């Protein structure tokens, strides 16, 4: 089947000489698994790579997306389905119902305005055990470093500084991008060319505590290639005998509630991550509550609703605040389990499933996720209280793989950036308290749940990147509102806290390991 999807090419899609689109990368070919039966190639050029993979893989079904029309016309004779499109304007729902064993980006991502968004959009159609294969030029090559030393940055018609490149990556920064999108590198290859390195620079490198061998390895790499898979495998019925929806005590309907005020780009990335990591066995109900945004959020959400048919939008003419927005959305939704999620988050594979694993445990009232910064350090692994009874994030800035943050724990509180609670319990405790100017609504909710006799559980197997503070107001406003909220919180809960501290002081300072009954 051949299908055209017309879209205007960006400046970076200007056609090059015809023979440019006839070559293919042997190293890229070698990274595509030989047992793949369905492949999507973003930037398929004239289809030479796809033609070779189809032949090797016994007639694999091969789909290509290509912005340059003459090259795509040639690809139509080699591949099973070809879309002529600027991938950043591509109508992704046209791939609905397809699941690819491998998605290939061969020298494409560096040409895009927003490579992360495109990577996330494409990998929504990746099979649970599928792989992503990418190759990119290395901006850390010695030819570029030496040029910068001489004050030069000169674009060319092709090569590392191709004038159509819009984004630049080193090996480590692209690894970080893959990790932000929920992928782990399975295999890495490097293509090299000669680099005139002088021994005279070695003393300078040593003075800067630079590993000379590693430096030489990096700066002689002209192009790097990665094959990646999801960091946490997506479990689906029939693929993993150790897990199935029936393994949970009861099937749930889930509503994910995201209050937003401006910061449209954060909402966009958050929704893309949900789309890429939503379990197939749970009907989605994602509610964005627009708290009277004044930037491009309204227009973006209208566009997003066309892309995501599961997206619901609630708009308020006035800003109801964090608590008010969550409460109103919770009143309007139908699901029996609620997830409150900040828009400055990027959810990771299996994040929702692992929270659901705990919400039905006996005595559990709320579940919180492991929140990490983009560099992998811990932002939140549970909340405890210091000697002044001030809430604090335990193990802040630890590594996400450290043993200490990978144990399920019961804590006095978890942060509201990503929490799960059953709807009936949420309503029974009176929902979030709207008297707080900013912050403490989440800690207050935890205390109300604990006052009812329920546990607050930190679930380390549910991981979410949290871009902490990017959705907040300015620093002076934060300090002012935080102090006002702190006063309200202590007046309300000081007796409850004193009783708890007398009964089990260690719990408030360090929590306790959680062992399901």
N, C-alpha and C positions, 0 to 999 in steps of 0.2 A: 504494500500500500504506500502511495506517495501522497503527501499532503503539504500544501503551501500555507504558510502563515506570513503574511506580508507585514513588514514593519520597516520604518526608516532606519538606515544605518547611522550610527554615531560617527563622529569625526574619526574615532579610532578604528572604524570599520572601512576606511578607504582602501580600495583594492590595490594590491601590489602586483608586480609582474606575474603573468599567468603561471610560470613554472614554480612560483613560491607555494602554490596550493597543491602541487603534484608530489611533493616530498612527504615522507613520513619518518617518524622517529623509531628506530629499532629498539632502543632502550625502553621506550614507552610501550611498544608492542610486547616486550618481554614481561612487563609488569602486569599486564592484563591477564587474569587467571585463564588458563586454557580450558576450564570446564564451564565458563560462563555461557549461558544460553540466551540471555537478553542483555544488550549493552546499549547505553545512551552515551553519545559523544557530543559534548558541547564544543562547538568550533570544529566541525568535521572536515572543513575545507572541501577538497574534491572527493573525499571518501576513500583515499588510498589506504589509510590505516584500517578503516573499517572493513574494507574488502579483504585485506590480509587476515584480520581477526576472524571474519566469517569463514574463510577458507580453512584456517587452522582449527577453529572451534566447531567444525561440522555443521555449518549453516546456521550459526547463531542469528537470532533476530536482532537487527542493528538499526538504531534510530539516530539520526544526526540533526543538529541545529547549526546553521551557518548563516552569517550575516551577508557575505558576499555572494550575490545572486549567480554570477557566472560559474563560480566554483561549486555552488550548491546544485546547479543544473547538471553538472557532471556527476556529482555525488548521487543524484537520483538514479543513475544507471548502475550504481554499485551497492547501494544500501536499500533497506526495506522501507524506510520512511524518512523523509527529509522535510524539515521546516526551514523556510527561508525567513530568518528573523534576527533582530537584535535581541540577544538573550536577556538583556536587562529590561526589555519591554515584552518579553514572551508571555503568552497566555498559558501559564502552567497547567490549568485545569484540562487542557487538551490532552495531557498525558494521564488523565484520571483512569484508574483501573489497571495501569501498568506498574510493574515492579521490576526493577532492573538489577541484575546480578553485579553489574559494574557500571559506574559512571566515570567517564574520561574527560579530563580538562587538559588538553595538550597545548601549552603556551597560549592560554586564553585569559586566565584570571588577571594577569598584569595589564590587560587592555580594558578592564572594566572600571566604571566609576565606583561601584560597590561590590567587590568580589565576595565579601562575606554574605551579603544578602542573596546573591545568585547561588552560592554554594549551598546555603540553607534551603533555598527554594527547590533546587534540583534534587537534593538528597531526601526530600519528602517522598520521592518515588524510588528510593533505594530499598531493595529487599532486605529483610532483617539481618541476614548474614552476608550482605553484599559488601563490595569494596569500592573505594573512590581512588582513582589513579590520576595524579597530577604531575605536570612538569612545568617549571618556571625558571626564568633566568635569575642568576644570583647577582644582586646589586652589590654584594660584598666582594666581588672579584677584584683582583689586584689592579687590573687595567683601570677600573673606576676609582679605586683608592688612590693610585698614583696620580690619576688625573686631578682628583680633588686636592692633593698635596700641591700640585702646580696651579691650582685655581681654575681647573677646567671641568666643565660638565657639558659635553657636546653631543647633541642628538645626531642620529644617523638614520638611514633608510631601513636598516635592519640591525640585529645584534642586541647587545645588552641595553643600549640606550636607543632602541628603536623609538622614533619620534611618536609612535602611536601608543607607547606604554603610558598608562595613567597611574599605576600603582607599582611600587617597588618592594621586593622582599629579600631578606636574607634567609638562610636556612632556618635559623631559630625563630624569626618572626612568622614564617609560614607555618612552622610547627605549632606556634601559639595560636594562629588562626584556626587550624584544624581542631585543636583542643577546645577552643571556644565554641566550635560548632559540634562538639561532642564526639570527635574522632581521635583515635590513637594510631600512630604510625606503625605499620606492620613490617614494611620493608622500605629501605632507602637506597637509592643509587645516585651516583654523581658522575656527570660528564665533565671532562677537564680539557683545557688547552694550555699551551705554554704560557708561562708568566715569568717575566724577567725580574726575579727577586735577587736583591743584593744581600750578601752576608753582612753588609754594614748596618742593616737595620736590626740585626739580632740583639745587640746590646741594648738598644732602645726598647725593644719588646720585653726583654728580661727586666729592665728597670720598671716597666709598667706592670710587672707580674703577669704578662701574657704568656700562655703556653705556646711556645714557638711551633711545635709540631702541629698542634691544632690550628694555629693561625695559617700555616702554610697549606694545610689541608683545605681550609675554608676559602682562602683567596685564590687558589688554583681551580676551584670549582666554577665552571662556566654555567652549568645548568644542573639543578637538582630535581630529583624525581621521587615521589612518595606513593606508596600504596597504603591506604588507611582503611580501618574498619571502625565501627562504632565502639567507643570506649567501654560501654556497657551494652552487651548484646540485647537486642529487642526480642522479647519473648512473645511468641504468638501461639495460639492453639495448634496443636499438631506438630510443632517444631521443637518443643522442649517438654519432655515427659515429666520433668521435675516441677513444672509450673503450669497452671491453667486457671482461667477465671473460676472454675468450680472449686479450686483449692481454697478460695476465700469463703468465710462463713456465709456471706450473702452477696448477691449481685447488687451493685450500687449505681445510681445515677449521680453524676458529678457536675457541679457548676464551678467554673474557675472565674473568679471575680477580680477584675483589674481596674482600680480607680486611677484615672489619669487627669493631669492638669498640665497642658502644654507638653514639651519634650516629645514631639511627634516621632523623632527618630528612635527613641527608646521603645516606644510602643510598637513601632514597626518591627524592630529586631526581636522583641519579646514574642509577638504573635508568630513570627517566622519560626522561632525555636519551638513554640507549642505545636505548630503544624508539622514540624519535622519529627517531633518526639511524642506524639499522642498515641496511646494504645488503641489498636484496631478494634478491640472488643468492648469499648466503652463509648457510648454515644456522646459526642462533644457538646457541651453548652458553655461557651466562653462569652462572658459578658464584660464589655468595656464600658465603664461608667465615666462619661466625659464631664468632668467637673468645671464646666464653663470655660473650656480652653479658648485662648485667644490667638494661638499660632495656627499652623496648618493642620492641626489634629483633626478637625471636623472633616475637611476635604479628604484627608488621608483615610479616615475610617470609612467614608463612603466608597472609596476605591477598594479598601481591604475587604469590605463586605461582599464585593463582587468576586474577589479572589477566594475568600473563605466563606463557604456557604453556611458554616456553623457559627459564625460570629454574630452576636447580638450587641446592639449599641443602645445605651440609655444616655440621654443628654439632659443636663440640668442647666437652667438659665442662670443659676447662682452657684457659687462654689460651696458645697456642703461639707468640705473637709474630708479627711481620710476616713474617719469613723462614719460620718453621715452617708458618704457615698457607698461604703461597704454595706451598711445597714439597709439602705434603700434597695440596692441590688439583691440582697439576700431575701428581702420581702417579696421581690418580683419573680424570683426564679423558682423552678419546680423541683430541682434536684434534692436528694436527701443527704448528700455530702457536699460541703462547701470548701473550696480552696481560695484563700485570699492571697493574691500575688501582686507584688509591686511591678510596675512596668519597667523598672531598671534591672530586670532579671533576664537571664538566658537559661532556660531549663535544659537539662541534659537527659540523655536516654534513660528510660525507665524511672524517671523521677516520680511520676504520679503513681505508677504501680507499686513502688516500694513504700510510699506513704499509705496507700490502701492496705498494704500487708499488715499494718499496725493499728488502723483505726477501729477494727472490730475486736481487738484484744480486750480481754476482760479488764474493766476498770480504766481503760484509756479514754481520755476526753479530747485531747488535741495532739497533733503530730506536727513537728517542725523538721525542715530539711537542713542538710549541710549546705551552708552558703560559702562560696569561695570567691576570691578576687580573680580577675582574668589571669593573673600570673600563677594561680594555683595555691596561694596561701589562704588560710582560713579567715573568713570574716565572721562567721557564726557557727558555733558547734554546741549551742546551748547557752542559757543565761543563768548566772548565779549572782550573789550579792556580796559586796565587800564588807569590811568591818563597820562601814558607815551606813550599811543597808542600802547601798546604791547598786542598781543592776549593772552588770558588766558581762561582756562576751568572754566566756572561758576559752582558753587555748587560742586566743586571737593571734593571727599571723603564723600559726603552726603550718606545716605542710599538709596538704589535703590527704596524703598517703600515710601520714604518721599514725602509728598504732593508737595513740591516745585519742584521736578524733574519729576513729572507726569502730567504736563500741556504742551500741545503742544505750542511751542513758535516760534516766528520769531526772528532770530539772525543775526548779521552781517556775521557770518561764522559758519560752522560745520567742524569737523575733517574728514580727508580723510580715516580713518581706515574703515569706512563703509558709503558710500554716494551713492545716486541714482540721475541720471540725464538722460533726454532724449537724445538720440544719436544726433539728429539734432541740439539741442541747444549746446551740447558739441562741435560739429564741428564748429558751428557758432561763438563761442567765441574763437576759435583757440586752443581748447583742453588745456592740461596742459603745462605750461611754463617750458621748459627744461633747462633754464639758471640757475635755483636754484640748488646749490650743494646738499642740503638735507633739507627737511622740507619747509614749506611755499607754496609748490605747491598747497596744498588743499585750503589754505586761499586765495591765488592768484586766483584760479579758482572761489571761491565764490564771490570775488570782481568783476570778469569779468561778472559773471551771474547777479549780482546786478546792474552793470553798464548798462546792457541791460534792466533793469527795472523789473527783476524777484525777487521773495522772496526766502529766504533760511529758510527751516522749520526744526525744531527739533521735531522728532516724538517719544515720550516716549513709545508708545505701541510696537515699534520695539526694541528688546533688544538683545545685543550681548556682550558676554564676551570678553574683550580685554586684552591680556597678554602684556601690554604696554612695549615697549622697547626690547622685546626678539628677535625681528627680526632685530634690529639695529646694527650698528657698535659699536666700543669701545667708552668710554666716551669722550676721548680727541678729537676723530674725530667728534663726535656729536657736541661738543661745538664749534669747529672750523667751521664746515659747517653751523651750526645754525646761528652763528653771520654773516657769509658771506651772507646767504640767507636773514637775517633780513635787511641788508643794501640794497640789491636789491629790496626787497619788499617796503620799505619806499620811496626809490627814485621813484619807479614806481607809488605808490598809495597815496603819501602824499597830493596832491591837492584834490583827491577824498575824502579822509578821513576828511580833514579840512572842506570841504563843508558839509559832512554828520554830523560832530560834531556840526557845527553851526546850522544846520537845526533841528537836533534831538539828542542832546547829551545823553539823557537817553537811547536811543536805543543802542548806542555803549557800554554803561556801564552795561546794564541789560536786553536788548532785550525787546520784547513786546509779550503779549499773542496772540496766533494765533487763529482766529475765521474764519473758512471757510465761504465764501460768499454763 
